[in-house]
Amino acid sequence: MDKVIMAKDLSLSYSNNETIINQVNFSINSGDFVFITGASGSGKSTLLKSIYGALKPKQGSLIVGGVELKGVLKSKLNFLRRHIGIVFQDYKLIKEWTIEKNIMLPLIINGYDKSITQSQVQKLLKHVRLNHQSGKYPLELSGGEQQRVAMARALAHNPILILADEPTGNLDDYSSQLIWNLLEGAKSQLNTTIVVVTHHIPESINVDYKHFHIEYGSIHEVN
């Protein structure tokens, strides 16, 4: 089974003084659905940042999609990110763009044909039940609706890996369930690798998953 993420003796830090993640070892296979839990400040989001290259390893090795992220060239990192979908808790939508154009962003970056882009965006808007809102702007939507747009954007280019940081933390039950359904569908139908940082694993989750827990700078798998 292909390894999408491999960490060996990985240490992460925002400064030279404090090591947040300390010499951890783990791997995530293609098609895995992984939850990462831990107390506030334990390093969950820090680890996620390192996986998409926003924080370079302090020590050790971190390989994502076959790319070693320690000392990675910007061009290679940009290429890797074209194959990753990211869902942030604060959505990170472009407020000056319509919902439709926000979802188009990764397709535009990846150079998709205009007709394919339009078709994919319409399909995704229907999936997240926002096809009636396509011409609106992010600030005209509720938080739950904005996160559904962010989820559609993350799925738009059929990434090999989706990283989600507390994707349902501030959402109502309806939007939360839609997000989980979309993530489950990406795993089961497209074999997308899913990594979710969360405080709480939902009881309603309907796929086999792995569970990593971070505590005192270490990470271990919960069986």
BAFIKE-651406 format. One line per 2 residues: their letters; for each residue z, x, y of N, C-alpha, C. Coordinates in Angstrom, 1 decimal, always signed. Example, Ala and Ser with C-alpha at 12.3 -4.5 7.8 and 13.67 -1.06 7.14 Angstrom:
# residues 2
AS> +7.8:+13.2:-5.7:+7.8:+12.3:-4.5:+7.8:+13.2:-3.3 | +7.1:+12.8:-2.2:+7.1:+13.7:-1.1:+7.9:+12.9:+0.0 $
//
This chain:
# residues 223
MD> +0.0:+0.8:-1.2:+0.0:+0.0:+0.0:+0.0:+0.9:+1.2 | -0.9:+0.6:+2.2:-1.0:+1.4:+3.4:+0.3:+1.3:+4.3 $
KV> +0.7:+2.4:+4.8:+1.8:+2.5:+5.8:+1.3:+2.3:+7.2 | +1.7:+1.3:+7.9:+1.3:+1.1:+9.3:+2.2:+1.9:+10.2 $
IM> +3.5:+1.9:+9.9:+4.4:+2.7:+10.7:+5.2:+3.6:+9.8 | +5.4:+4.9:+10.1:+6.2:+5.8:+9.4:+7.0:+6.6:+10.4 $
AK> +8.4:+6.6:+10.2:+9.3:+7.3:+11.1:+10.0:+8.3:+10.2 | +10.0:+9.6:+10.6:+10.7:+10.6:+9.8:+11.6:+11.4:+10.8 $
DL> +12.9:+11.4:+10.5:+13.9:+12.1:+11.4:+13.7:+11.8:+12.8 | +13.4:+10.5:+13.1:+13.0:+10.1:+14.5:+14.2:+9.9:+15.4 $
SL> +14.2:+10.6:+16.5:+15.3:+10.4:+17.5:+14.6:+10.0:+18.8 | +15.3:+9.0:+19.5:+14.7:+8.5:+20.8:+15.8:+8.6:+21.9 $
SY> +15.4:+8.9:+23.1:+16.3:+9.0:+24.2:+15.6:+8.8:+25.5 | +16.3:+8.3:+26.5:+15.7:+8.1:+27.8:+16.1:+9.3:+28.7 $
SN> +17.0:+10.2:+28.3:+17.4:+11.4:+29.0:+17.8:+12.4:+28.0 | +18.1:+13.6:+28.5:+18.5:+14.7:+27.5:+20.0:+14.5:+27.1 $
NE> +20.7:+13.6:+27.7:+22.1:+13.5:+27.4:+22.5:+12.5:+26.3 | +21.8:+11.4:+26.3:+22.2:+10.3:+25.4:+21.0:+10.0:+24.4 $
TI> +21.3:+10.2:+23.1:+20.4:+9.8:+22.0:+20.7:+8.4:+21.6 | +19.7:+7.5:+21.7:+19.9:+6.1:+21.4:+19.6:+5.8:+19.9 $
IN> +18.5:+6.4:+19.4:+18.1:+6.3:+18.0:+18.2:+7.8:+17.5 | +19.0:+7.9:+16.4:+19.3:+9.3:+16.0:+18.8:+9.6:+14.5 $
QV> +17.7:+10.4:+14.4:+17.2:+10.9:+13.2:+17.1:+9.8:+12.1 | +16.3:+8.7:+12.4:+16.1:+7.6:+11.5:+14.9:+7.8:+10.7 $
NF> +14.9:+7.3:+9.5:+13.7:+7.3:+8.6:+13.4:+5.9:+8.1 | +12.2:+5.4:+8.2:+11.8:+4.1:+7.7:+10.3:+4.0:+7.7 $
SI> +9.8:+3.1:+6.9:+8.4:+2.8:+6.9:+8.1:+1.3:+6.8 | +7.0:+0.9:+7.4:+6.5:-0.5:+7.3:+5.1:-0.5:+6.8 $
NS> +4.9:-1.3:+5.8:+3.6:-1.4:+5.1:+2.7:-2.4:+5.8 | +1.4:-2.3:+5.6:+0.4:-3.2:+6.0:+0.7:-4.6:+5.5 $
GD> +0.8:-5.6:+6.4:+1.1:-7.0:+6.0:+2.5:-7.3:+5.9 | +3.4:-6.4:+6.2:+4.9:-6.7:+6.2:+5.2:-7.5:+7.4 $
FV> +6.2:-8.4:+7.2:+6.8:-9.1:+8.3:+8.3:-8.6:+8.4 | +8.6:-8.0:+9.6:+9.8:-7.2:+9.7:+10.6:-7.7:+10.9 $
FI> +11.9:-8.0:+10.6:+12.9:-8.3:+11.7:+13.7:-7.1:+12.0 | +13.9:-6.8:+13.2:+14.8:-5.7:+13.6:+16.0:-6.3:+14.4 $
TG> +17.2:-6.2:+13.9:+18.3:-6.8:+14.6:+19.3:-5.7:+15.0 | +20.3:-6.1:+15.8:+21.3:-5.1:+16.2:+22.0:-5.7:+17.5 $
AS> +23.1:-5.2:+17.8:+23.8:-5.7:+19.0:+23.1:-5.3:+20.3 | +23.4:-6.0:+21.4:+22.8:-5.6:+22.7:+23.1:-4.2:+23.0 $
GS> +22.0:-3.4:+23.4:+22.2:-2.0:+23.7:+22.1:-1.1:+22.5 | +21.8:-1.7:+21.3:+21.8:-0.8:+20.1:+20.6:+0.0:+20.0 $
GK> +19.5:-0.4:+20.7:+18.3:+0.4:+20.6:+17.1:-0.3:+20.1 | +17.2:-1.6:+19.9:+16.1:-2.4:+19.3:+14.8:-2.3:+20.1 $
ST> +15.0:-2.7:+21.4:+13.8:-2.6:+22.3:+13.3:-1.2:+22.5 | +14.2:-0.2:+22.5:+13.8:+1.2:+22.6:+12.9:+1.6:+21.5 $
LL> +13.3:+1.2:+20.3:+12.5:+1.5:+19.1:+11.1:+0.8:+19.2 | +11.1:-0.4:+19.7:+9.8:-1.1:+19.8:+8.9:-0.4:+20.9 $
KS> +9.5:+0.0:+22.0:+8.8:+0.8:+23.0:+8.1:+2.0:+22.4 | +8.9:+2.7:+21.5:+8.3:+3.9:+20.9:+7.1:+3.6:+20.0 $
IY> +7.2:+2.5:+19.4:+6.1:+2.1:+18.5:+4.8:+1.9:+19.2 | +4.8:+1.4:+20.4:+3.5:+1.2:+21.2:+3.3:+2.3:+22.2 $
GA> +4.1:+3.4:+22.1:+3.9:+4.6:+22.8:+4.4:+4.6:+24.2 | +5.3:+3.7:+24.6:+5.8:+3.7:+26.0:+7.0:+4.7:+26.1 $
LK> +7.5:+5.1:+25.0:+8.6:+6.1:+24.9:+8.2:+7.1:+23.8 | +8.1:+8.4:+24.2:+7.7:+9.4:+23.2:+9.0:+9.8:+22.4 $
PK> +8.8:+10.2:+21.2:+9.9:+10.7:+20.3:+10.5:+11.9:+21.0 | +11.8:+11.9:+20.9:+12.6:+13.1:+21.4:+12.5:+14.2:+20.3 $
QG> +12.7:+13.7:+19.1:+12.6:+14.6:+17.9:+12.0:+13.9:+16.7 | +11.5:+14.6:+15.8:+11.0:+14.0:+14.6:+9.6:+13.4:+14.7 $
SL> +9.2:+12.6:+13.8:+7.8:+12.1:+13.7:+7.7:+10.6:+13.7 | +6.8:+10.0:+14.5:+6.5:+8.6:+14.4:+5.0:+8.4:+14.4 $
IV> +4.5:+7.9:+13.2:+3.1:+7.7:+13.0:+2.9:+6.2:+13.0 | +2.0:+5.7:+13.8:+1.6:+4.3:+13.9:+0.1:+4.2:+13.8 $
GG> -0.4:+3.4:+12.8:-1.8:+3.2:+12.6:-2.5:+4.6:+12.4 | -1.8:+5.5:+11.7:-2.4:+6.8:+11.5:-2.3:+7.8:+12.6 $
VE> -1.7:+7.4:+13.8:-1.7:+8.2:+15.0:-0.2:+8.7:+15.1 | -0.1:+10.1:+15.2:+1.2:+10.7:+15.5:+1.5:+10.5:+17.0 $
LK> +2.6:+9.9:+17.3:+2.9:+9.5:+18.7:+3.6:+10.6:+19.5 | +4.1:+11.6:+18.8:+4.8:+12.7:+19.5:+3.7:+13.6:+20.0 $
GV> +3.6:+13.7:+21.3:+2.6:+14.5:+22.0:+1.2:+13.9:+21.9 | +1.0:+12.6:+21.7:-0.3:+12.0:+21.6:-1.0:+12.1:+22.9 $
LK> -2.3:+12.3:+22.8:-3.2:+12.3:+24.0:-3.3:+10.8:+24.5 | -3.5:+10.7:+25.8:-3.6:+9.3:+26.4:-4.8:+8.6:+25.8 $
SK> -5.9:+9.3:+25.6:-7.1:+8.6:+25.1:-6.9:+8.0:+23.7 | -6.1:+8.8:+22.9:-5.8:+8.3:+21.5:-4.8:+7.2:+21.5 $
LN> -3.9:+7.2:+22.4:-2.9:+6.2:+22.6:-3.6:+4.9:+23.0 | -4.5:+5.0:+24.0:-5.2:+3.8:+24.4:-6.0:+3.2:+23.3 $
FL> -6.6:+4.0:+22.5:-7.4:+3.5:+21.3:-6.5:+2.8:+20.4 | -5.3:+3.4:+20.1:-4.4:+2.7:+19.2:-3.9:+1.3:+19.7 $
RR> -3.7:+1.3:+21.0:-3.2:+0.0:+21.6:-4.2:-1.1:+21.6 | -5.5:-0.7:+21.4:-6.5:-1.8:+21.2:-6.3:-2.5:+19.9 $
HI> -5.5:-2.0:+19.0:-5.3:-2.6:+17.7:-3.9:-3.2:+17.6 | -3.2:-3.2:+18.7:-1.8:-3.8:+18.7:-1.7:-4.9:+19.6 $
GI> -1.0:-6.0:+19.2:-0.7:-7.1:+20.1:+0.8:-7.1:+20.4 | +1.1:-7.3:+21.7:+2.5:-7.2:+22.1:+2.9:-8.5:+22.8 $
VF> +4.1:-9.0:+22.4:+4.7:-10.2:+23.0:+6.0:-9.8:+23.6 | +6.2:-9.9:+24.9:+7.4:-9.5:+25.6:+8.2:-10.8:+25.9 $
QD> +9.5:-10.6:+26.0:+10.4:-11.7:+26.3:+10.1:-12.3:+27.7 | +9.7:-11.4:+28.6:+9.3:-11.9:+30.0:+7.8:-12.1:+30.2 $
YK> +7.1:-12.3:+29.1:+5.7:-12.8:+29.1:+4.7:-11.7:+29.6 | +4.9:-11.1:+30.7:+4.0:-10.1:+31.3:+2.6:-10.7:+31.5 $
LI> +2.5:-11.9:+32.0:+1.2:-12.5:+32.3:+0.8:-12.1:+33.7 | -0.5:-12.0:+33.9:-1.1:-11.7:+35.2:-1.1:-13.0:+36.1 $
KE> -0.2:-13.1:+37.0:+0.0:-14.4:+37.7:-1.2:-14.9:+38.5 | -2.1:-13.9:+38.9:-3.2:-14.3:+39.7:-4.4:-14.7:+38.8 $
WT> -4.2:-14.6:+37.5:-5.3:-15.1:+36.6:-5.0:-16.4:+36.0 | -6.0:-17.2:+35.6:-5.8:-18.4:+34.9:-5.3:-18.1:+33.5 $
IE> -4.8:-19.1:+32.8:-4.3:-19.0:+31.5:-5.5:-18.5:+30.6 | -6.6:-19.1:+30.8:-7.8:-18.7:+30.0:-8.1:-17.2:+30.1 $
KN> -8.1:-16.7:+31.4:-8.5:-15.3:+31.6:-7.4:-14.4:+31.1 | -6.1:-14.8:+31.2:-5.0:-14.0:+30.6:-5.3:-13.7:+29.1 $
IM> -5.6:-14.8:+28.4:-5.9:-14.7:+27.0:-7.1:-13.8:+26.7 | -8.1:-13.8:+27.6:-9.3:-13.0:+27.4:-9.0:-11.5:+27.6 $
LP> -7.9:-11.1:+28.2:-7.8:-9.7:+28.6:-8.0:-8.7:+27.5 | -7.4:-8.8:+26.3:-7.6:-7.8:+25.2:-9.1:-7.9:+24.7 $
LI> -9.7:-9.0:+24.8:-11.1:-9.1:+24.4:-12.0:-8.4:+25.3 | -11.7:-8.5:+26.6:-12.5:-7.8:+27.7:-12.3:-6.3:+27.5 $
IN> -11.1:-5.9:+27.3:-10.8:-4.5:+27.1:-11.5:-3.9:+25.9 | -11.6:-4.7:+24.8:-12.3:-4.3:+23.6:-13.8:-4.5:+23.6 $
GY> -14.3:-5.0:+24.7:-15.8:-5.1:+24.8:-16.4:-6.2:+24.0 | -15.7:-7.3:+23.8:-16.3:-8.4:+23.0:-17.4:-9.1:+23.8 $
DK> -18.4:-9.6:+23.1:-19.4:-10.4:+23.7:-18.9:-11.6:+24.4 | -19.5:-12.0:+25.5:-19.0:-13.1:+26.3:-18.8:-14.4:+25.5 $
SI> -19.8:-14.7:+24.6:-19.8:-16.0:+23.9:-18.7:-15.9:+22.8 | -18.5:-14.8:+22.2:-17.4:-14.6:+21.2:-16.1:-14.7:+21.9 $
TQ> -16.0:-14.1:+23.1:-14.7:-14.2:+23.9:-14.4:-15.7:+24.2 | -15.3:-16.4:+24.7:-15.1:-17.8:+25.0:-14.7:-18.6:+23.8 $
SQ> -15.4:-18.4:+22.7:-15.1:-19.1:+21.5:-13.7:-18.8:+21.0 | -13.3:-17.6:+21.0:-12.0:-17.2:+20.5:-10.9:-17.7:+21.4 $
VQ> -11.1:-17.7:+22.7:-10.1:-18.2:+23.6:-9.9:-19.7:+23.5 | -11.0:-20.4:+23.3:-10.8:-21.9:+23.1:-10.1:-22.2:+21.8 $
KL> -10.4:-21.4:+20.8:-9.7:-21.6:+19.5:-8.2:-21.4:+19.7 | -7.8:-20.3:+20.4:-6.4:-19.9:+20.5:-5.7:-20.9:+21.4 $
LK> -6.4:-21.4:+22.5:-5.7:-22.4:+23.3:-5.4:-23.7:+22.5 | -6.3:-24.0:+21.6:-6.0:-25.2:+20.8:-4.8:-24.9:+19.8 $
HV> -4.8:-23.6:+19.3:-3.7:-23.2:+18.4:-2.3:-23.4:+19.1 | -2.3:-22.9:+20.3:-1.0:-23.0:+21.0:-0.8:-24.3:+21.8 $
RL> -1.7:-25.2:+21.6:-1.6:-26.5:+22.2:-1.6:-26.5:+23.7 | -2.5:-25.7:+24.3:-2.5:-25.6:+25.7:-4.0:-25.7:+26.2 $
NH> -4.9:-26.3:+25.4:-6.3:-26.4:+25.8:-6.5:-27.2:+27.1 | -5.5:-28.1:+27.3:-5.6:-29.0:+28.5:-5.1:-28.2:+29.8 $
QS> -4.5:-27.0:+29.6:-4.0:-26.2:+30.7:-4.8:-25.0:+31.1 | -5.9:-24.8:+30.5:-6.7:-23.5:+30.5:-6.9:-23.0:+32.0 $
GK> -7.1:-24.0:+32.9:-7.5:-23.6:+34.3:-6.3:-23.3:+35.1 | -5.1:-23.6:+34.6:-3.8:-23.4:+35.4:-3.4:-21.9:+35.4 $
YP> -2.5:-21.6:+36.3:-2.0:-20.2:+36.5:-0.6:-20.2:+35.9 | -0.1:-19.0:+35.4:+1.1:-18.8:+34.7:+2.3:-19.5:+35.4 $
LE> +2.4:-19.4:+36.7:+3.6:-19.9:+37.4:+3.6:-21.5:+37.5 | +2.5:-22.1:+37.1:+2.4:-23.5:+37.0:+2.9:-24.1:+35.7 $
LS> +3.2:-23.2:+34.8:+3.6:-23.5:+33.4:+5.1:-23.3:+33.2 | +5.7:-24.0:+32.2:+7.1:-23.8:+31.9:+7.2:-22.4:+31.1 $
GG> +8.4:-21.9:+31.0:+8.6:-20.7:+30.3:+8.1:-20.7:+28.8 | +8.3:-21.8:+28.2:+7.8:-22.0:+26.8:+6.3:-21.9:+26.7 $
EQ> +5.7:-22.6:+27.7:+4.2:-22.6:+27.8:+3.7:-21.1:+28.1 | +4.3:-20.4:+29.0:+3.9:-19.1:+29.3:+4.0:-18.2:+28.1 $
QR> +5.1:-18.3:+27.3:+5.2:-17.5:+26.1:+4.1:-17.8:+25.0 | +3.7:-19.1:+25.0:+2.7:-19.4:+24.1:+1.3:-18.8:+24.5 $
VA> +1.1:-18.7:+25.8:+0.0:-18.0:+26.3:+0.0:-16.5:+25.9 | +1.2:-15.9:+26.1:+1.4:-14.5:+25.7:+1.1:-14.3:+24.3 $
MA> +1.5:-15.3:+23.4:+1.3:-15.2:+22.0:-0.2:-15.3:+21.7 | -0.9:-16.2:+22.3:-2.3:-16.3:+22.2:-3.0:-15.0:+22.6 $
RA> -2.6:-14.4:+23.7:-3.2:-13.2:+24.1:-3.0:-12.0:+23.1 | -1.8:-12.0:+22.5:-1.5:-11.0:+21.5:-2.3:-11.1:+20.3 $
LA> -2.7:-12.3:+19.9:-3.5:-12.6:+18.7:-5.0:-12.5:+19.0 | -5.4:-12.5:+20.3:-6.9:-12.7:+20.6:-7.8:-11.7:+19.9 $
HN> -7.4:-10.5:+19.8:-8.4:-9.4:+19.3:-8.1:-9.1:+17.9 | -7.4:-10.0:+17.1:-7.1:-9.8:+15.7:-6.5:-8.4:+15.4 $
PI> -5.4:-8.2:+16.0:-4.8:-6.8:+15.9:-4.3:-6.6:+14.5 | -4.1:-5.3:+14.1:-3.5:-4.9:+12.8:-2.0:-5.0:+12.9 $
LI> -1.5:-5.0:+14.1:+0.0:-5.0:+14.3:+0.4:-5.8:+15.5 | +1.4:-6.7:+15.3:+1.9:-7.4:+16.4:+3.4:-7.0:+16.6 $
LA> +3.8:-6.6:+17.8:+5.1:-6.3:+18.2:+5.7:-7.4:+19.1 | +6.8:-7.9:+18.7:+7.4:-9.0:+19.5:+8.8:-8.7:+19.9 $
DE> +9.1:-8.7:+21.2:+10.5:-8.4:+21.6:+11.2:-9.7:+22.1 | +12.1:-10.2:+21.2:+12.8:-11.5:+21.5:+11.8:-12.6:+21.9 $
PT> +10.8:-12.8:+21.1:+9.8:-13.7:+21.6:+10.2:-15.2:+21.8 | +11.3:-15.6:+21.2:+11.8:-17.0:+21.4:+13.1:-17.0:+22.1 $
GN> +13.6:-15.9:+22.7:+14.9:-15.8:+23.2:+15.3:-16.9:+24.3 | +14.3:-17.3:+25.1:+14.6:-18.3:+26.2:+13.9:-19.6:+26.0 $
LD> +13.4:-19.9:+24.8:+12.5:-21.0:+24.7:+13.2:-22.2:+24.1 | +12.6:-23.4:+24.4:+13.0:-24.6:+23.8:+12.6:-24.6:+22.3 $
DY> +13.2:-25.6:+21.5:+12.9:-25.6:+20.1:+11.4:-25.8:+19.7 | +10.7:-26.6:+20.5:+9.3:-26.9:+20.2:+8.5:-25.6:+20.4 $
SS> +8.7:-24.9:+21.5:+7.9:-23.7:+21.7:+8.3:-22.6:+20.7 | +9.6:-22.5:+20.4:+10.1:-21.5:+19.5:+9.4:-21.7:+18.1 $
QL> +9.4:-22.9:+17.7:+8.8:-23.2:+16.3:+7.3:-22.9:+16.3 | +6.6:-23.2:+17.4:+5.2:-22.9:+17.5:+5.0:-21.3:+17.4 $
IW> +5.8:-20.6:+18.1:+5.7:-19.1:+18.1:+5.9:-18.6:+16.7 | +6.9:-19.1:+16.0:+7.2:-18.6:+14.6:+6.0:-19.0:+13.7 $
NL> +5.5:-20.2:+13.9:+4.4:-20.7:+13.1:+3.1:-19.8:+13.2 | +2.9:-19.4:+14.5:+1.8:-18.5:+14.8:+1.9:-17.1:+14.2 $
LE> +3.2:-16.6:+14.2:+3.4:-15.3:+13.6:+3.3:-15.4:+12.1 | +3.9:-16.4:+11.5:+3.7:-16.6:+10.1:+2.3:-16.7:+9.7 $
GA> +1.5:-17.4:+10.4:+0.1:-17.6:+10.1:-0.7:-16.3:+10.2 | -0.3:-15.5:+11.2:-1.0:-14.2:+11.4:-0.7:-13.3:+10.1 $
KS> +0.5:-13.4:+9.6:+0.8:-12.6:+8.4:+0.1:-13.1:+7.2 | +0.2:-14.4:+6.9:-0.3:-15.0:+5.7:-1.8:-15.1:+5.7 $
QL> -2.4:-15.4:+6.8:-3.9:-15.6:+6.8:-4.7:-14.4:+7.1 | -4.1:-13.5:+8.0:-4.9:-12.3:+8.4:-4.3:-11.0:+7.9 $
NT> -3.1:-11.1:+7.2:-2.4:-9.9:+6.7:-2.0:-9.0:+7.9 | -1.8:-9.5:+9.0:-1.3:-8.8:+10.2:+0.1:-8.3:+9.9 $
TI> +0.4:-7.1:+10.3:+1.8:-6.6:+10.2:+2.5:-7.1:+11.4 | +3.7:-7.6:+11.2:+4.5:-8.2:+12.3:+5.9:-7.5:+12.4 $
VV> +6.2:-7.1:+13.6:+7.6:-6.5:+13.8:+8.2:-7.3:+15.0 | +9.3:-7.9:+14.7:+10.0:-8.7:+15.6:+11.4:-8.2:+15.9 $
VT> +11.7:-7.9:+17.1:+13.1:-7.6:+17.6:+13.8:-8.9:+18.0 | +15.0:-9.1:+17.4:+15.7:-10.4:+17.7:+17.2:-10.2:+17.4 $
HH> +17.9:-11.1:+18.1:+19.4:-11.2:+17.8:+19.7:-12.0:+16.6 | +18.7:-12.9:+16.3:+19.0:-13.9:+15.3:+17.7:-14.3:+14.5 $
IP> +17.8:-14.1:+13.2:+16.6:-14.4:+12.3:+16.7:-16.0:+12.1 | +15.6:-16.7:+12.5:+15.6:-18.1:+12.3:+15.7:-18.6:+10.9 $
ES> +16.5:-19.6:+10.7:+16.6:-20.2:+9.3:+15.3:-20.8:+8.8 | +14.5:-21.2:+9.8:+13.2:-21.9:+9.4:+12.1:-21.0:+9.0 $
IN> +12.3:-19.7:+9.1:+11.2:-18.8:+8.8:+10.7:-19.0:+7.3 | +9.4:-19.0:+7.2:+8.8:-19.5:+5.9:+7.9:-18.4:+5.3 $
VD> +8.3:-17.1:+5.5:+7.5:-16.0:+4.8:+8.5:-15.0:+4.3 | +8.1:-14.2:+3.3:+8.9:-13.1:+2.9:+9.0:-12.1:+4.0 $
YK> +10.2:-11.5:+4.2:+10.3:-10.6:+5.3:+11.3:-9.4:+4.9 | +11.1:-8.3:+5.7:+12.1:-7.3:+5.6:+13.0:-7.3:+6.8 $
HF> +14.2:-6.8:+6.6:+15.2:-6.9:+7.7:+15.8:-5.5:+7.9 | +15.5:-4.9:+9.1:+16.2:-3.6:+9.5:+17.2:-3.9:+10.5 $
HI> +18.4:-3.3:+10.4:+19.5:-3.4:+11.3:+19.8:-2.1:+11.9 | +20.0:-2.1:+13.3:+20.3:-0.9:+14.0:+21.8:-0.9:+14.4 $
EY> +22.5:+0.2:+14.1:+23.9:+0.3:+14.5:+24.3:+1.7:+14.7 | +24.9:+2.0:+15.8:+25.3:+3.4:+16.1:+24.2:+4.4:+16.0 $
GS> +23.0:+4.0:+16.4:+21.9:+5.0:+16.4:+21.2:+5.1:+15.1 | +21.7:+4.4:+14.0:+21.1:+4.5:+12.7:+20.4:+3.2:+12.4 $
IH> +19.4:+3.2:+11.5:+18.7:+2.0:+11.1:+18.8:+2.0:+9.5 | +19.1:+0.8:+9.0:+19.1:+0.6:+7.6:+18.5:-0.7:+7.2 $
EV> +18.0:-0.8:+6.0:+17.4:-2.0:+5.5:+18.4:-2.9:+4.9 | +18.4:-4.2:+5.3:+19.4:-5.2:+4.8:+18.7:-6.0:+3.6 $
N> +19.3:-6.0:+2.5:+18.7:-6.7:+1.3:+19.2:-8.1:+1.2 $
//
